[in-house]
């Protein structure tokens, strides 16, 4: 299972039922009878592996660099924030907010269908795994629990991408919810509400947490109970349920140490790093190559002059770099080049150009726990957690309290977790504006008519894809509040 994509189609290919590609990238039961796939535990596991394959590598349906699985989404969520500069390359389109959130632009459709394909794949596993005629109950529970976790995780991404944040939008339109397998003839559903979407997310993830009790994963590319709990911590943090966010974050990270300074400095490319909770393996045979984060981060000028993949277009803003104090090991990864801009070695590929990709680390959960504690007024507990990380990295410990402590934790999230796909969502859930200062103007090439973006700007929120609006009889094309389409511009007033 270490490189699970190699064995995904063993059962179906051996039976001559469908091609590997078709099985992996569509509903795993769309080409064969459900009863044929789910008669054995191996068939059910193969269907689950198809879900993982789609999660890791996606469909690449648009043929674009930023439409090849979840790792490419993480880069979008990072460059849309304040701390990275995109100087050339595909992601300049997202970074500049030229229109990538519009419903008639490819990016909205790429994200929408990526997550709904994953949901539909998971729906088949959830619906039929109980029909398996062999295997232990614990095996069925593990398969179903992983599928539920992925489905809840997918809906969590959809609702954050296509609507304002939960605490100001509970009664606003959510996203269509499907909990049964669909086909090409299934009638599309309406948007429902944000609250209904979060209810489904919590239902899926809490069931997953229970079903995954006792499941020991073979490798960290799989979802186990700790990862399901981390998903719940992320959801509750977004819902401002501070008590549950703190509790789930503490539980999720309990068996994972912090990333050591040596591990941090060596660059992020090894999934077996003890602090990594979840991520994606890469091999020479299964590799994102030019679509991976390693192709985008500009860091080729160091470490014996090794060259990686091609684009090398992600840099760091100088205001962000200046937040790091002398003696902080993270600052040692920054390099000032061409007498004009900073780059970072944080995401440095391995020597075979097959580095693994991090999706989640224990540091995120520590900072989630600290923030949730601080927002409950538990300053001493929050400060102790924050100082544990800061002292380890060589940063000056924080002595702030109250709102200043919360802001210090949010800044530490940016410093510790930059490039890991949290920046954009943190701005939205904290209802903060997008403020790009320093050398963004010189090298990011942004349009001053767009930046800064105010808090609650509709530019943060994707429109529903036009193809969905046209083909779904339960969605109208009028702009909300008259219809179902999100505005493209303007500011939402809670």
N, C-alpha and C positions, 0 to 999 in steps of 0.2 A: 504493500500500500504506500511505500514511501513516495514513489512517483506514480500516483494512482492513475494518471491519464493513460499510462501504457497498457493497462489491463481493463479499461472501462468496458470495452466491447467484446470481451472474450466470450461471454455467454451468447450474445446475439449473433456475433459473426460466426461462431461455431455452429449455430443453428441455421445460418443462412437467412436470417429474418430481415435484416436491413443493413445498410452501410453504417460504418462507424460514425462518419460525419453526420449523417441524418439522425442517428440515434442521439448523438451528443448535443446537437444544436437545435433540436425541436422537442416537443413533448415526447418524453421517452416511450410513451405507449401509443403514439399516433400512427406508427407504421405497422404495428402488430397488435393482436388482440391482447387486452389487459390480462386475461386469464393465462396467456402463454408466458408473459414476462414474469408475473408475480406468483407462479406456482412453486418456485423454489427460492430459498434464501439467497442463492447466488444471483438469480434474476433480479430480486429486489435490490441487492447490493449494487448490481450493474446499473440499475436505474438511478440509484443515489449517486453513484460515481458520475453519471451523466450530468447531474445537477452541479456537482463540484467542478466538472470540466467547464461548464458554461460560466460558473462564477469566476474561475481563474482566467480563462482565455476568451470568453465571450464569443460573439459570432463574427466580429470584424465585418459586419454587414455593410458598412459604409465605405470600407477600404481606407479609412483614415487612421492616422497614427493614434488618435485619442479615442478609438472605438474598439479596443482589443482587451476587454475584460476589466476587472475591478481595479487593477493597478493603474490603468490609464484614467479611471475616474478619480482616484486619489490625487493624481497630479492636477486635475482640473480643480478639485476642491482646495488645493494648496495655492495654485497660482491666482485664484480669484480673491485671495486675501491681500494683506498689506506688506508681507515681508519678502516675497520673492519678486524678482524682475525677470520677465521673459524677453530675451533679446534675440529675436529671430525664432524660427521653428513653428510647428503647428500650434502650440499652446498660446502663442501671441493672440490668437483669435479669442480665446477664453479670457485671458488676462486683460485685454483691452475692453471687454464688455461691448464689443462692436454690435452684437446682436445675437450671441449664442443662446440666449434664453428665449428667443422668439419661437413661436410655434411652427413657423414655416422654414426654419433653419434646421439643418441635419442634427444638431446636437440634442435638441429636445427629443426627437424621435429615437436617437441612439440610446439615450438613457431610459426613456419610457419602455421601449421594447426589450431592452436588456433585462430589466428587473421583472417585467411581466413574463418573459420567456422562462426565467428562473422560477418565478412563482408557479407557473403552469406545470413545469417539470416536478416541482416539489408537491404540488397538489396530487399528481398521480401517485407518487410514493406514499403520501399520507393516506390517500383514499384506499389503496389496494394492498399495502404491506401486511395488513392483518389477515389477508386471504392466503398468505404463504402457507404451504402445507407441510414444510419441514422447517428445521431450525428451532433454536431455543427462543423462549419468550424474550429473554434479555437481548438477543440479536435483533429481533423485530423492534423492540423498544429503542435500541440504539439507532437503527436506521430511521425510524419515525421521528425520534427526537432531533436528529441532525436535520431532517427535512423541515420540521417545524421551526427550528432555529433559523435556517436559511430563509424560510418564507417570512417570518417576522422581521428579520433583518432587512429583507428586500422591501417590505412595506414601509419600514422606518426610513429607508432612503427615499422612497417615492414621496412620502408625505412631506419630508423636509425639502425636497427639490421643487415640489409643485404647489406649495402653500406657505404662507407666513407661519412663524413659529407657534407652537401649541398654545402658549399662555395668553396669546392675544387673538387666537383664531379658532378656538374650540368649536364654534358653531358655523364656521365658514366651510365651503366645499372641500372635501377631502379628495381621496382617489378611489376609483372603482375597486371593490373588494371581491375577489374570486377565491373560493375555498374548495371548489370542485374542478376536476380537469375540464378544459374547454376544447372545442374544435373550431374549425373555420366557420361553422354554421352557428356557433353560440352567439346569442345576441349580447351586445355590450351593455354593461351596467352603467348607472349614473354615478356621480361623484360621492354621494353620501355626505358625511361631515368629517371634519378633522377628528372629533371625539370618537366617532365610530371607527376610524382608521386606527387610532391609538388603542382602542379597546381590542381590536383584532391583533395588533402587535403584541400587546401584553398577554393576551390569551395564548398566542403561539409560543412566546418565549417562556412563559411560566410552565406550560406543558412540556416544553423541551427541557427545561431545567430538571423537572421531575423524571422524565423518561431517560435522561442521560446519567442519572445517578448510577454509579458502578461501572459506567462505560470507560474503558481505558483505550485511548486512541493510539494507533501505531506511530503516528507522526503528527507534527504540529500544523500540517496543512488541513487537518480535519477539525471539526468543531466538537468540543467536549463540554462538560458541564461548566467548567471555568469560563469558557468563551461565551456560552449562553448567559452566564451571570454577568459577564462584562457587557454584553448587548443590553441587558436589563439596566445596568448602571448608566449606560449612555442614554437610554430612553428616559429613565427617571430624572436624569440631570436636565434633559431637554424639557421635561414636564414641570420642572421646578419642585419635584418631590424630593426634597433634600435628604430626608431621613432614609428613604429607600435607596437613593443614589449612593449615599455613603456606605450603607450596609452592603449592597451588592458589589460595590467597588472593592471594599475590604475583603469580601469573600472571594471575589474573582482573582485577586492578585496574591492570595495567601500562600500559594506554593511556588511563586515566581520571585526571585530576587531582583534587585535593581541592576541595570546594566552597569558593569564596572567601567571605570574611566578608560582602561586599556581597550575594552570591547568597543566603547563609544568611539575612541580615537581611531581605531582600525577601520572604521567604516562599516556600514550596515549591509551585510551580504550573506549572513549565515543564520538559517532558520533554527538551528540547534543552539543558538545563543540562549542561555538559561532564562533571560528576562523576556524573550519573545514568547507571546502567548498564542499567536496565530499568524500565518503567512503563507507564502507560495514558494514551493521549490521551483528551481529552473535547472535544466540539463541541456546538453548540446542538442538533444532531440526535441525537447519541449522548452522553447525559449521565446520570450517576447522580443528579443533582439532590438531592432530599432524602435519598438514600441514601449520599451521598458523605461523605468525611471533612470537607469544607468545611462541610457542614450541621451537623456535630457540634461542631466546635471553637468555643468561646466567644471571639470576637475582633472583635465588631462595633462596639466602642466607640471604635475608633481609625481612623486613616487617613480623615479627612474624614467620618466618620460613615456610611460605606457599609454597607449591609446585605447579607447573603448569604442563604443558605437558612435553614431554619426552626428547628432544634432548639437549637443553640448550648449544648450541655450538657457538654462536656469541659473540665475545669479541671485545674490542677496542685496537687499536695499541697505544703504549705509546707515540709516537711522536705526534699523534693526540690529545691525552688527555692533553699533555703539552701545547697545544695552548690555553687552557681555563685558564683564570686568576682567582685568588682567589677572591671570592665575586660574581662570575658568578653562577647564580642558576643552570645552566646546569652542572656545575662541581660537584655540590652536589649530582648528580645522579650517579657519578662514584664510584666504589669500587675496591680496590686493594686486590686481594684474593690469597691465597696460596703462598704469597710472590713472585708472578711471573707474574700476568696478571690483566688487568682491565676489569670489566664488567659494564653495564649500566642498570638503571631502566627506561629508556625512554619508552620502550614498555612493560609495566607491565600489565598483564591481570587483569580483574576484579575478584571479589571473586567467581563468578559462573563459571569462566573459559570460559566466553562468550564475551570477550571484542571486541569492534568494531575496524575495521581496517581503518586507515587514508590513503586516496589516494591523498589528496591535502589540503593545509592550506593557509591561507592568507599570512603567512610569505614567502612562495615561491614567491608569486606575488609581495610582497614588494621588495624582493631582485632581482627579475627579472626587476622590474621597475628601481631600483637603478643601476643595471648593465647597462641597456640600456641607461639610462641618462648619466652615466659616459662615456660610449663609444661614446656619442655624444659631449663630452667635457663639459657637464653641471655638473661640479664638485660640486658646492654648493648644488644643488638640490639632487644629488645622495648622497652626504655626510650627508645631513639632514635626509634622509630616513634611511641610514645605522645607523646613530647615534641614531635614534629613537628606533631601535630594540636593539642595543648594550646597551644603557642606561637602557632600561627596564630590560634586563637580568642581569645587574650588571657588564657588561664588560666595559673596557676602550674605550671611543669613539675614532674613527679614525679621524686623522687630515690630512691624506695623500691626494694627488691629482694626476691627470694624471694616468699613468699606475699603480702606487702604490695603488691608490684608487681602480682601477679595481681589482687588486689582493687581496686587503682587502675585497672587496665584495665577490669575489669567495671563499675566506677562510671562510667568515661568512656563505655562503651557506652551506659549509661543516659542520660547527659547529652547525648551527641551524637545518639543514635538514638531518643529517646523518641517515641512515637506512630507508629513505623514497623513495628510488628508483631513485635518481638523480645523484649519484656519477659517475657512469660509463658513462652516456650520457654527463655529464659535461666535463669529460676528452676528449671525442671524439670531441664534438663541439668546444672546445677551443684548439684543436690540441695539447694536452699536453701528455707527456709520462706517463706511470704508474711507479711511483717510490715508492717502499715499503721499508721503513727504520725501524730502531728500532727493536722491538721484533717480527716483521713479520718473520724474519729468524729463531727465536727460537721456535715459537709456531705455525706458519702458515704452516710449513713443505713444503715451496715452492721449486721448482726446479730452482736452480740458472742459469740453461741453458735457462730458459724462462724469468725470471725477471732481470732487468726491461724491460718493453715493450716500445719501442720508439714511439713517436708520429707517427700516420698514420700506425702503425703496422697492418697487416692483421689479427693478432690474436684478435683484437678488433671486427672484423666483422665476422658475421656468414656466412658460406657457404650455398648455396641453398641446401635443403635436397636432397640426392641422389634419393629418391623416386620421387620427383618432376622432377628432370632431366630425369629420366628414362621414366616417364609416360607422360611428356609434349612434344609433337612433335615440339613445337616451342622454345625449349631450347636445347642447345648443351652442352655436358659434358666437352668440352675443357676449360682449364683455361683461364680466361680473360687476355689479350685482344683478344686472338684467338677465345674464345667462351664465354659461359654465366656463367660458374662457377667462383665464387670468389676464389682467392688464399687462402690457409690456413695459410701460413707463409710468411715472408718477409715484406718489408716496401714499401708502396705506395709513390711515389714521385710526388707531384702535378705538 
